[in-house]
Amino acid sequence: MNRDAAVRALAALAQPSRLDAFRRLVQAGDEGLPAGEIAAALGVSPPALSFHLRSLSEAGLVRSRQEGRFVYYSARFDAMDRLLGFLTENCCQGADCAPARHAPCSPPSAPARRRARS
């Protein structure tokens, strides 16, 4: 990840609702969550959530997919790993330290969910 991409990602996360949405998507794993469920959980209006998710998407931190009438969002774990790697690449000035040697993030195993029907 280059500096400009890191700045975009960090700027997208530097807002409470966006940070909360991203963290919720990380917890949800690869399956992601429908936009309405995210809005309800965060207590934000659907238009406000749409604005925040668009910012996260433009920063490359989330992806979306359409399933019937619903749009599901999920965290991009590869982008999160690149951001963490960028932030820690010069950790401890090259000495062997834990943050610089973190294992790539993998999405948690999501329990089987009932899909909304279209």
C-alpha positions in Angstrom: 0.0 0.0 0.0 1.3 3.4 -0.8 1.1 6.5 1.4 -1.8 8.1 -0.6 -3.9 4.9 -0.3 -3.2 4.7 3.4 -4.2 8.4 3.9 -7.5 7.7 2.0 -8.2 4.6 4.2 -7.3 6.4 7.4 -9.4 9.4 6.5 -12.4 7.2 5.7 -12.0 5.5 9.2 -11.6 8.9 11.0 -15.3 9.4 11.6 -17.2 7.6 14.3 -20.1 6.2 12.2 -17.7 4.9 9.5 -15.4 3.4 12.1 -18.3 1.7 13.8 -19.7 0.4 10.5 -16.3 -1.0 9.4 -15.7 -2.7 12.8 -19.2 -4.3 12.6 -18.4 -5.6 9.1 -15.1 -7.0 10.3 -17.0 -8.9 13.0 -19.5 -10.2 10.4 -16.8 -11.8 8.3 -16.9 -12.5 4.5 -20.7 -12.9 4.4 -21.2 -9.3 5.4 -24.4 -7.6 6.4 -27.3 -6.0 4.6 -27.3 -2.2 4.7 -30.5 -2.0 6.7 -29.1 -4.2 9.4 -26.0 -2.0 9.7 -28.1 1.2 9.9 -30.4 -0.3 12.6 -27.4 -1.5 14.7 -25.7 1.8 14.5 -28.8 3.9 14.9 -28.2 6.0 11.7 -30.6 6.7 8.9 -30.3 4.7 5.7 -29.2 7.8 3.7 -26.5 8.7 6.2 -25.3 5.1 6.2 -25.2 5.1 2.4 -22.9 8.2 2.6 -20.6 6.5 5.1 -20.5 3.2 3.2 -19.7 5.0 0.0 -16.7 6.7 1.7 -15.4 3.3 3.0 -16.0 1.8 -0.4 -14.1 4.6 -2.2 -11.2 4.0 0.2 -11.2 0.3 -0.8 -12.1 -0.9 2.7 -15.5 -2.4 1.9 -17.2 -4.1 -1.0 -20.9 -4.5 -1.8 -23.0 -7.1 -3.6 -26.7 -7.1 -4.6 -28.9 -10.0 -3.5 -32.4 -9.4 -4.7 -33.6 -6.2 -3.2 -30.9 -6.1 -0.6 -27.3 -4.7 -0.8 -24.8 -6.6 1.4 -21.6 -5.0 2.5 -18.5 -6.8 3.7 -15.0 -5.7 4.9 -12.1 -6.1 2.5 -9.7 -8.0 4.8 -7.0 -7.8 2.2 -7.1 -4.0 2.3 -7.2 -4.0 6.1 -4.0 -6.2 6.0 -2.3 -3.8 3.6 -3.1 -0.9 5.8 -1.8 -2.6 8.9 1.3 -3.7 7.1 1.9 -0.1 5.9 1.5 1.2 9.4 3.9 -1.3 10.9 6.4 -1.8 8.1 9.1 0.2 10.0 8.1 -0.9 13.4 10.9 -1.2 16.0 13.4 0.0 13.4 13.7 -3.4 11.9 14.0 -5.3 15.2 12.0 -8.5 15.7 8.7 -7.2 17.2 5.2 -8.5 17.3 3.3 -5.8 15.4 5.6 -6.0 12.4 5.2 -9.7 12.2 1.4 -9.9 12.5 -0.3 -12.7 10.6 -2.7 -11.6 7.9 -6.2 -11.1 9.1 -8.7 -13.7 8.1 -12.4 -13.2 8.3 -14.1 -14.8 11.3 -16.3 -17.8 10.6 -19.7 -16.4 10.4 -22.6 -18.5 11.8 -25.2 -19.5 9.3 -27.6 -16.6 8.8 -31.0 -16.5 7.4 -30.9 -14.6 4.2 -33.5 -12.0 3.6 -35.8 -13.1 0.8 -36.4 -10.8 -2.2 
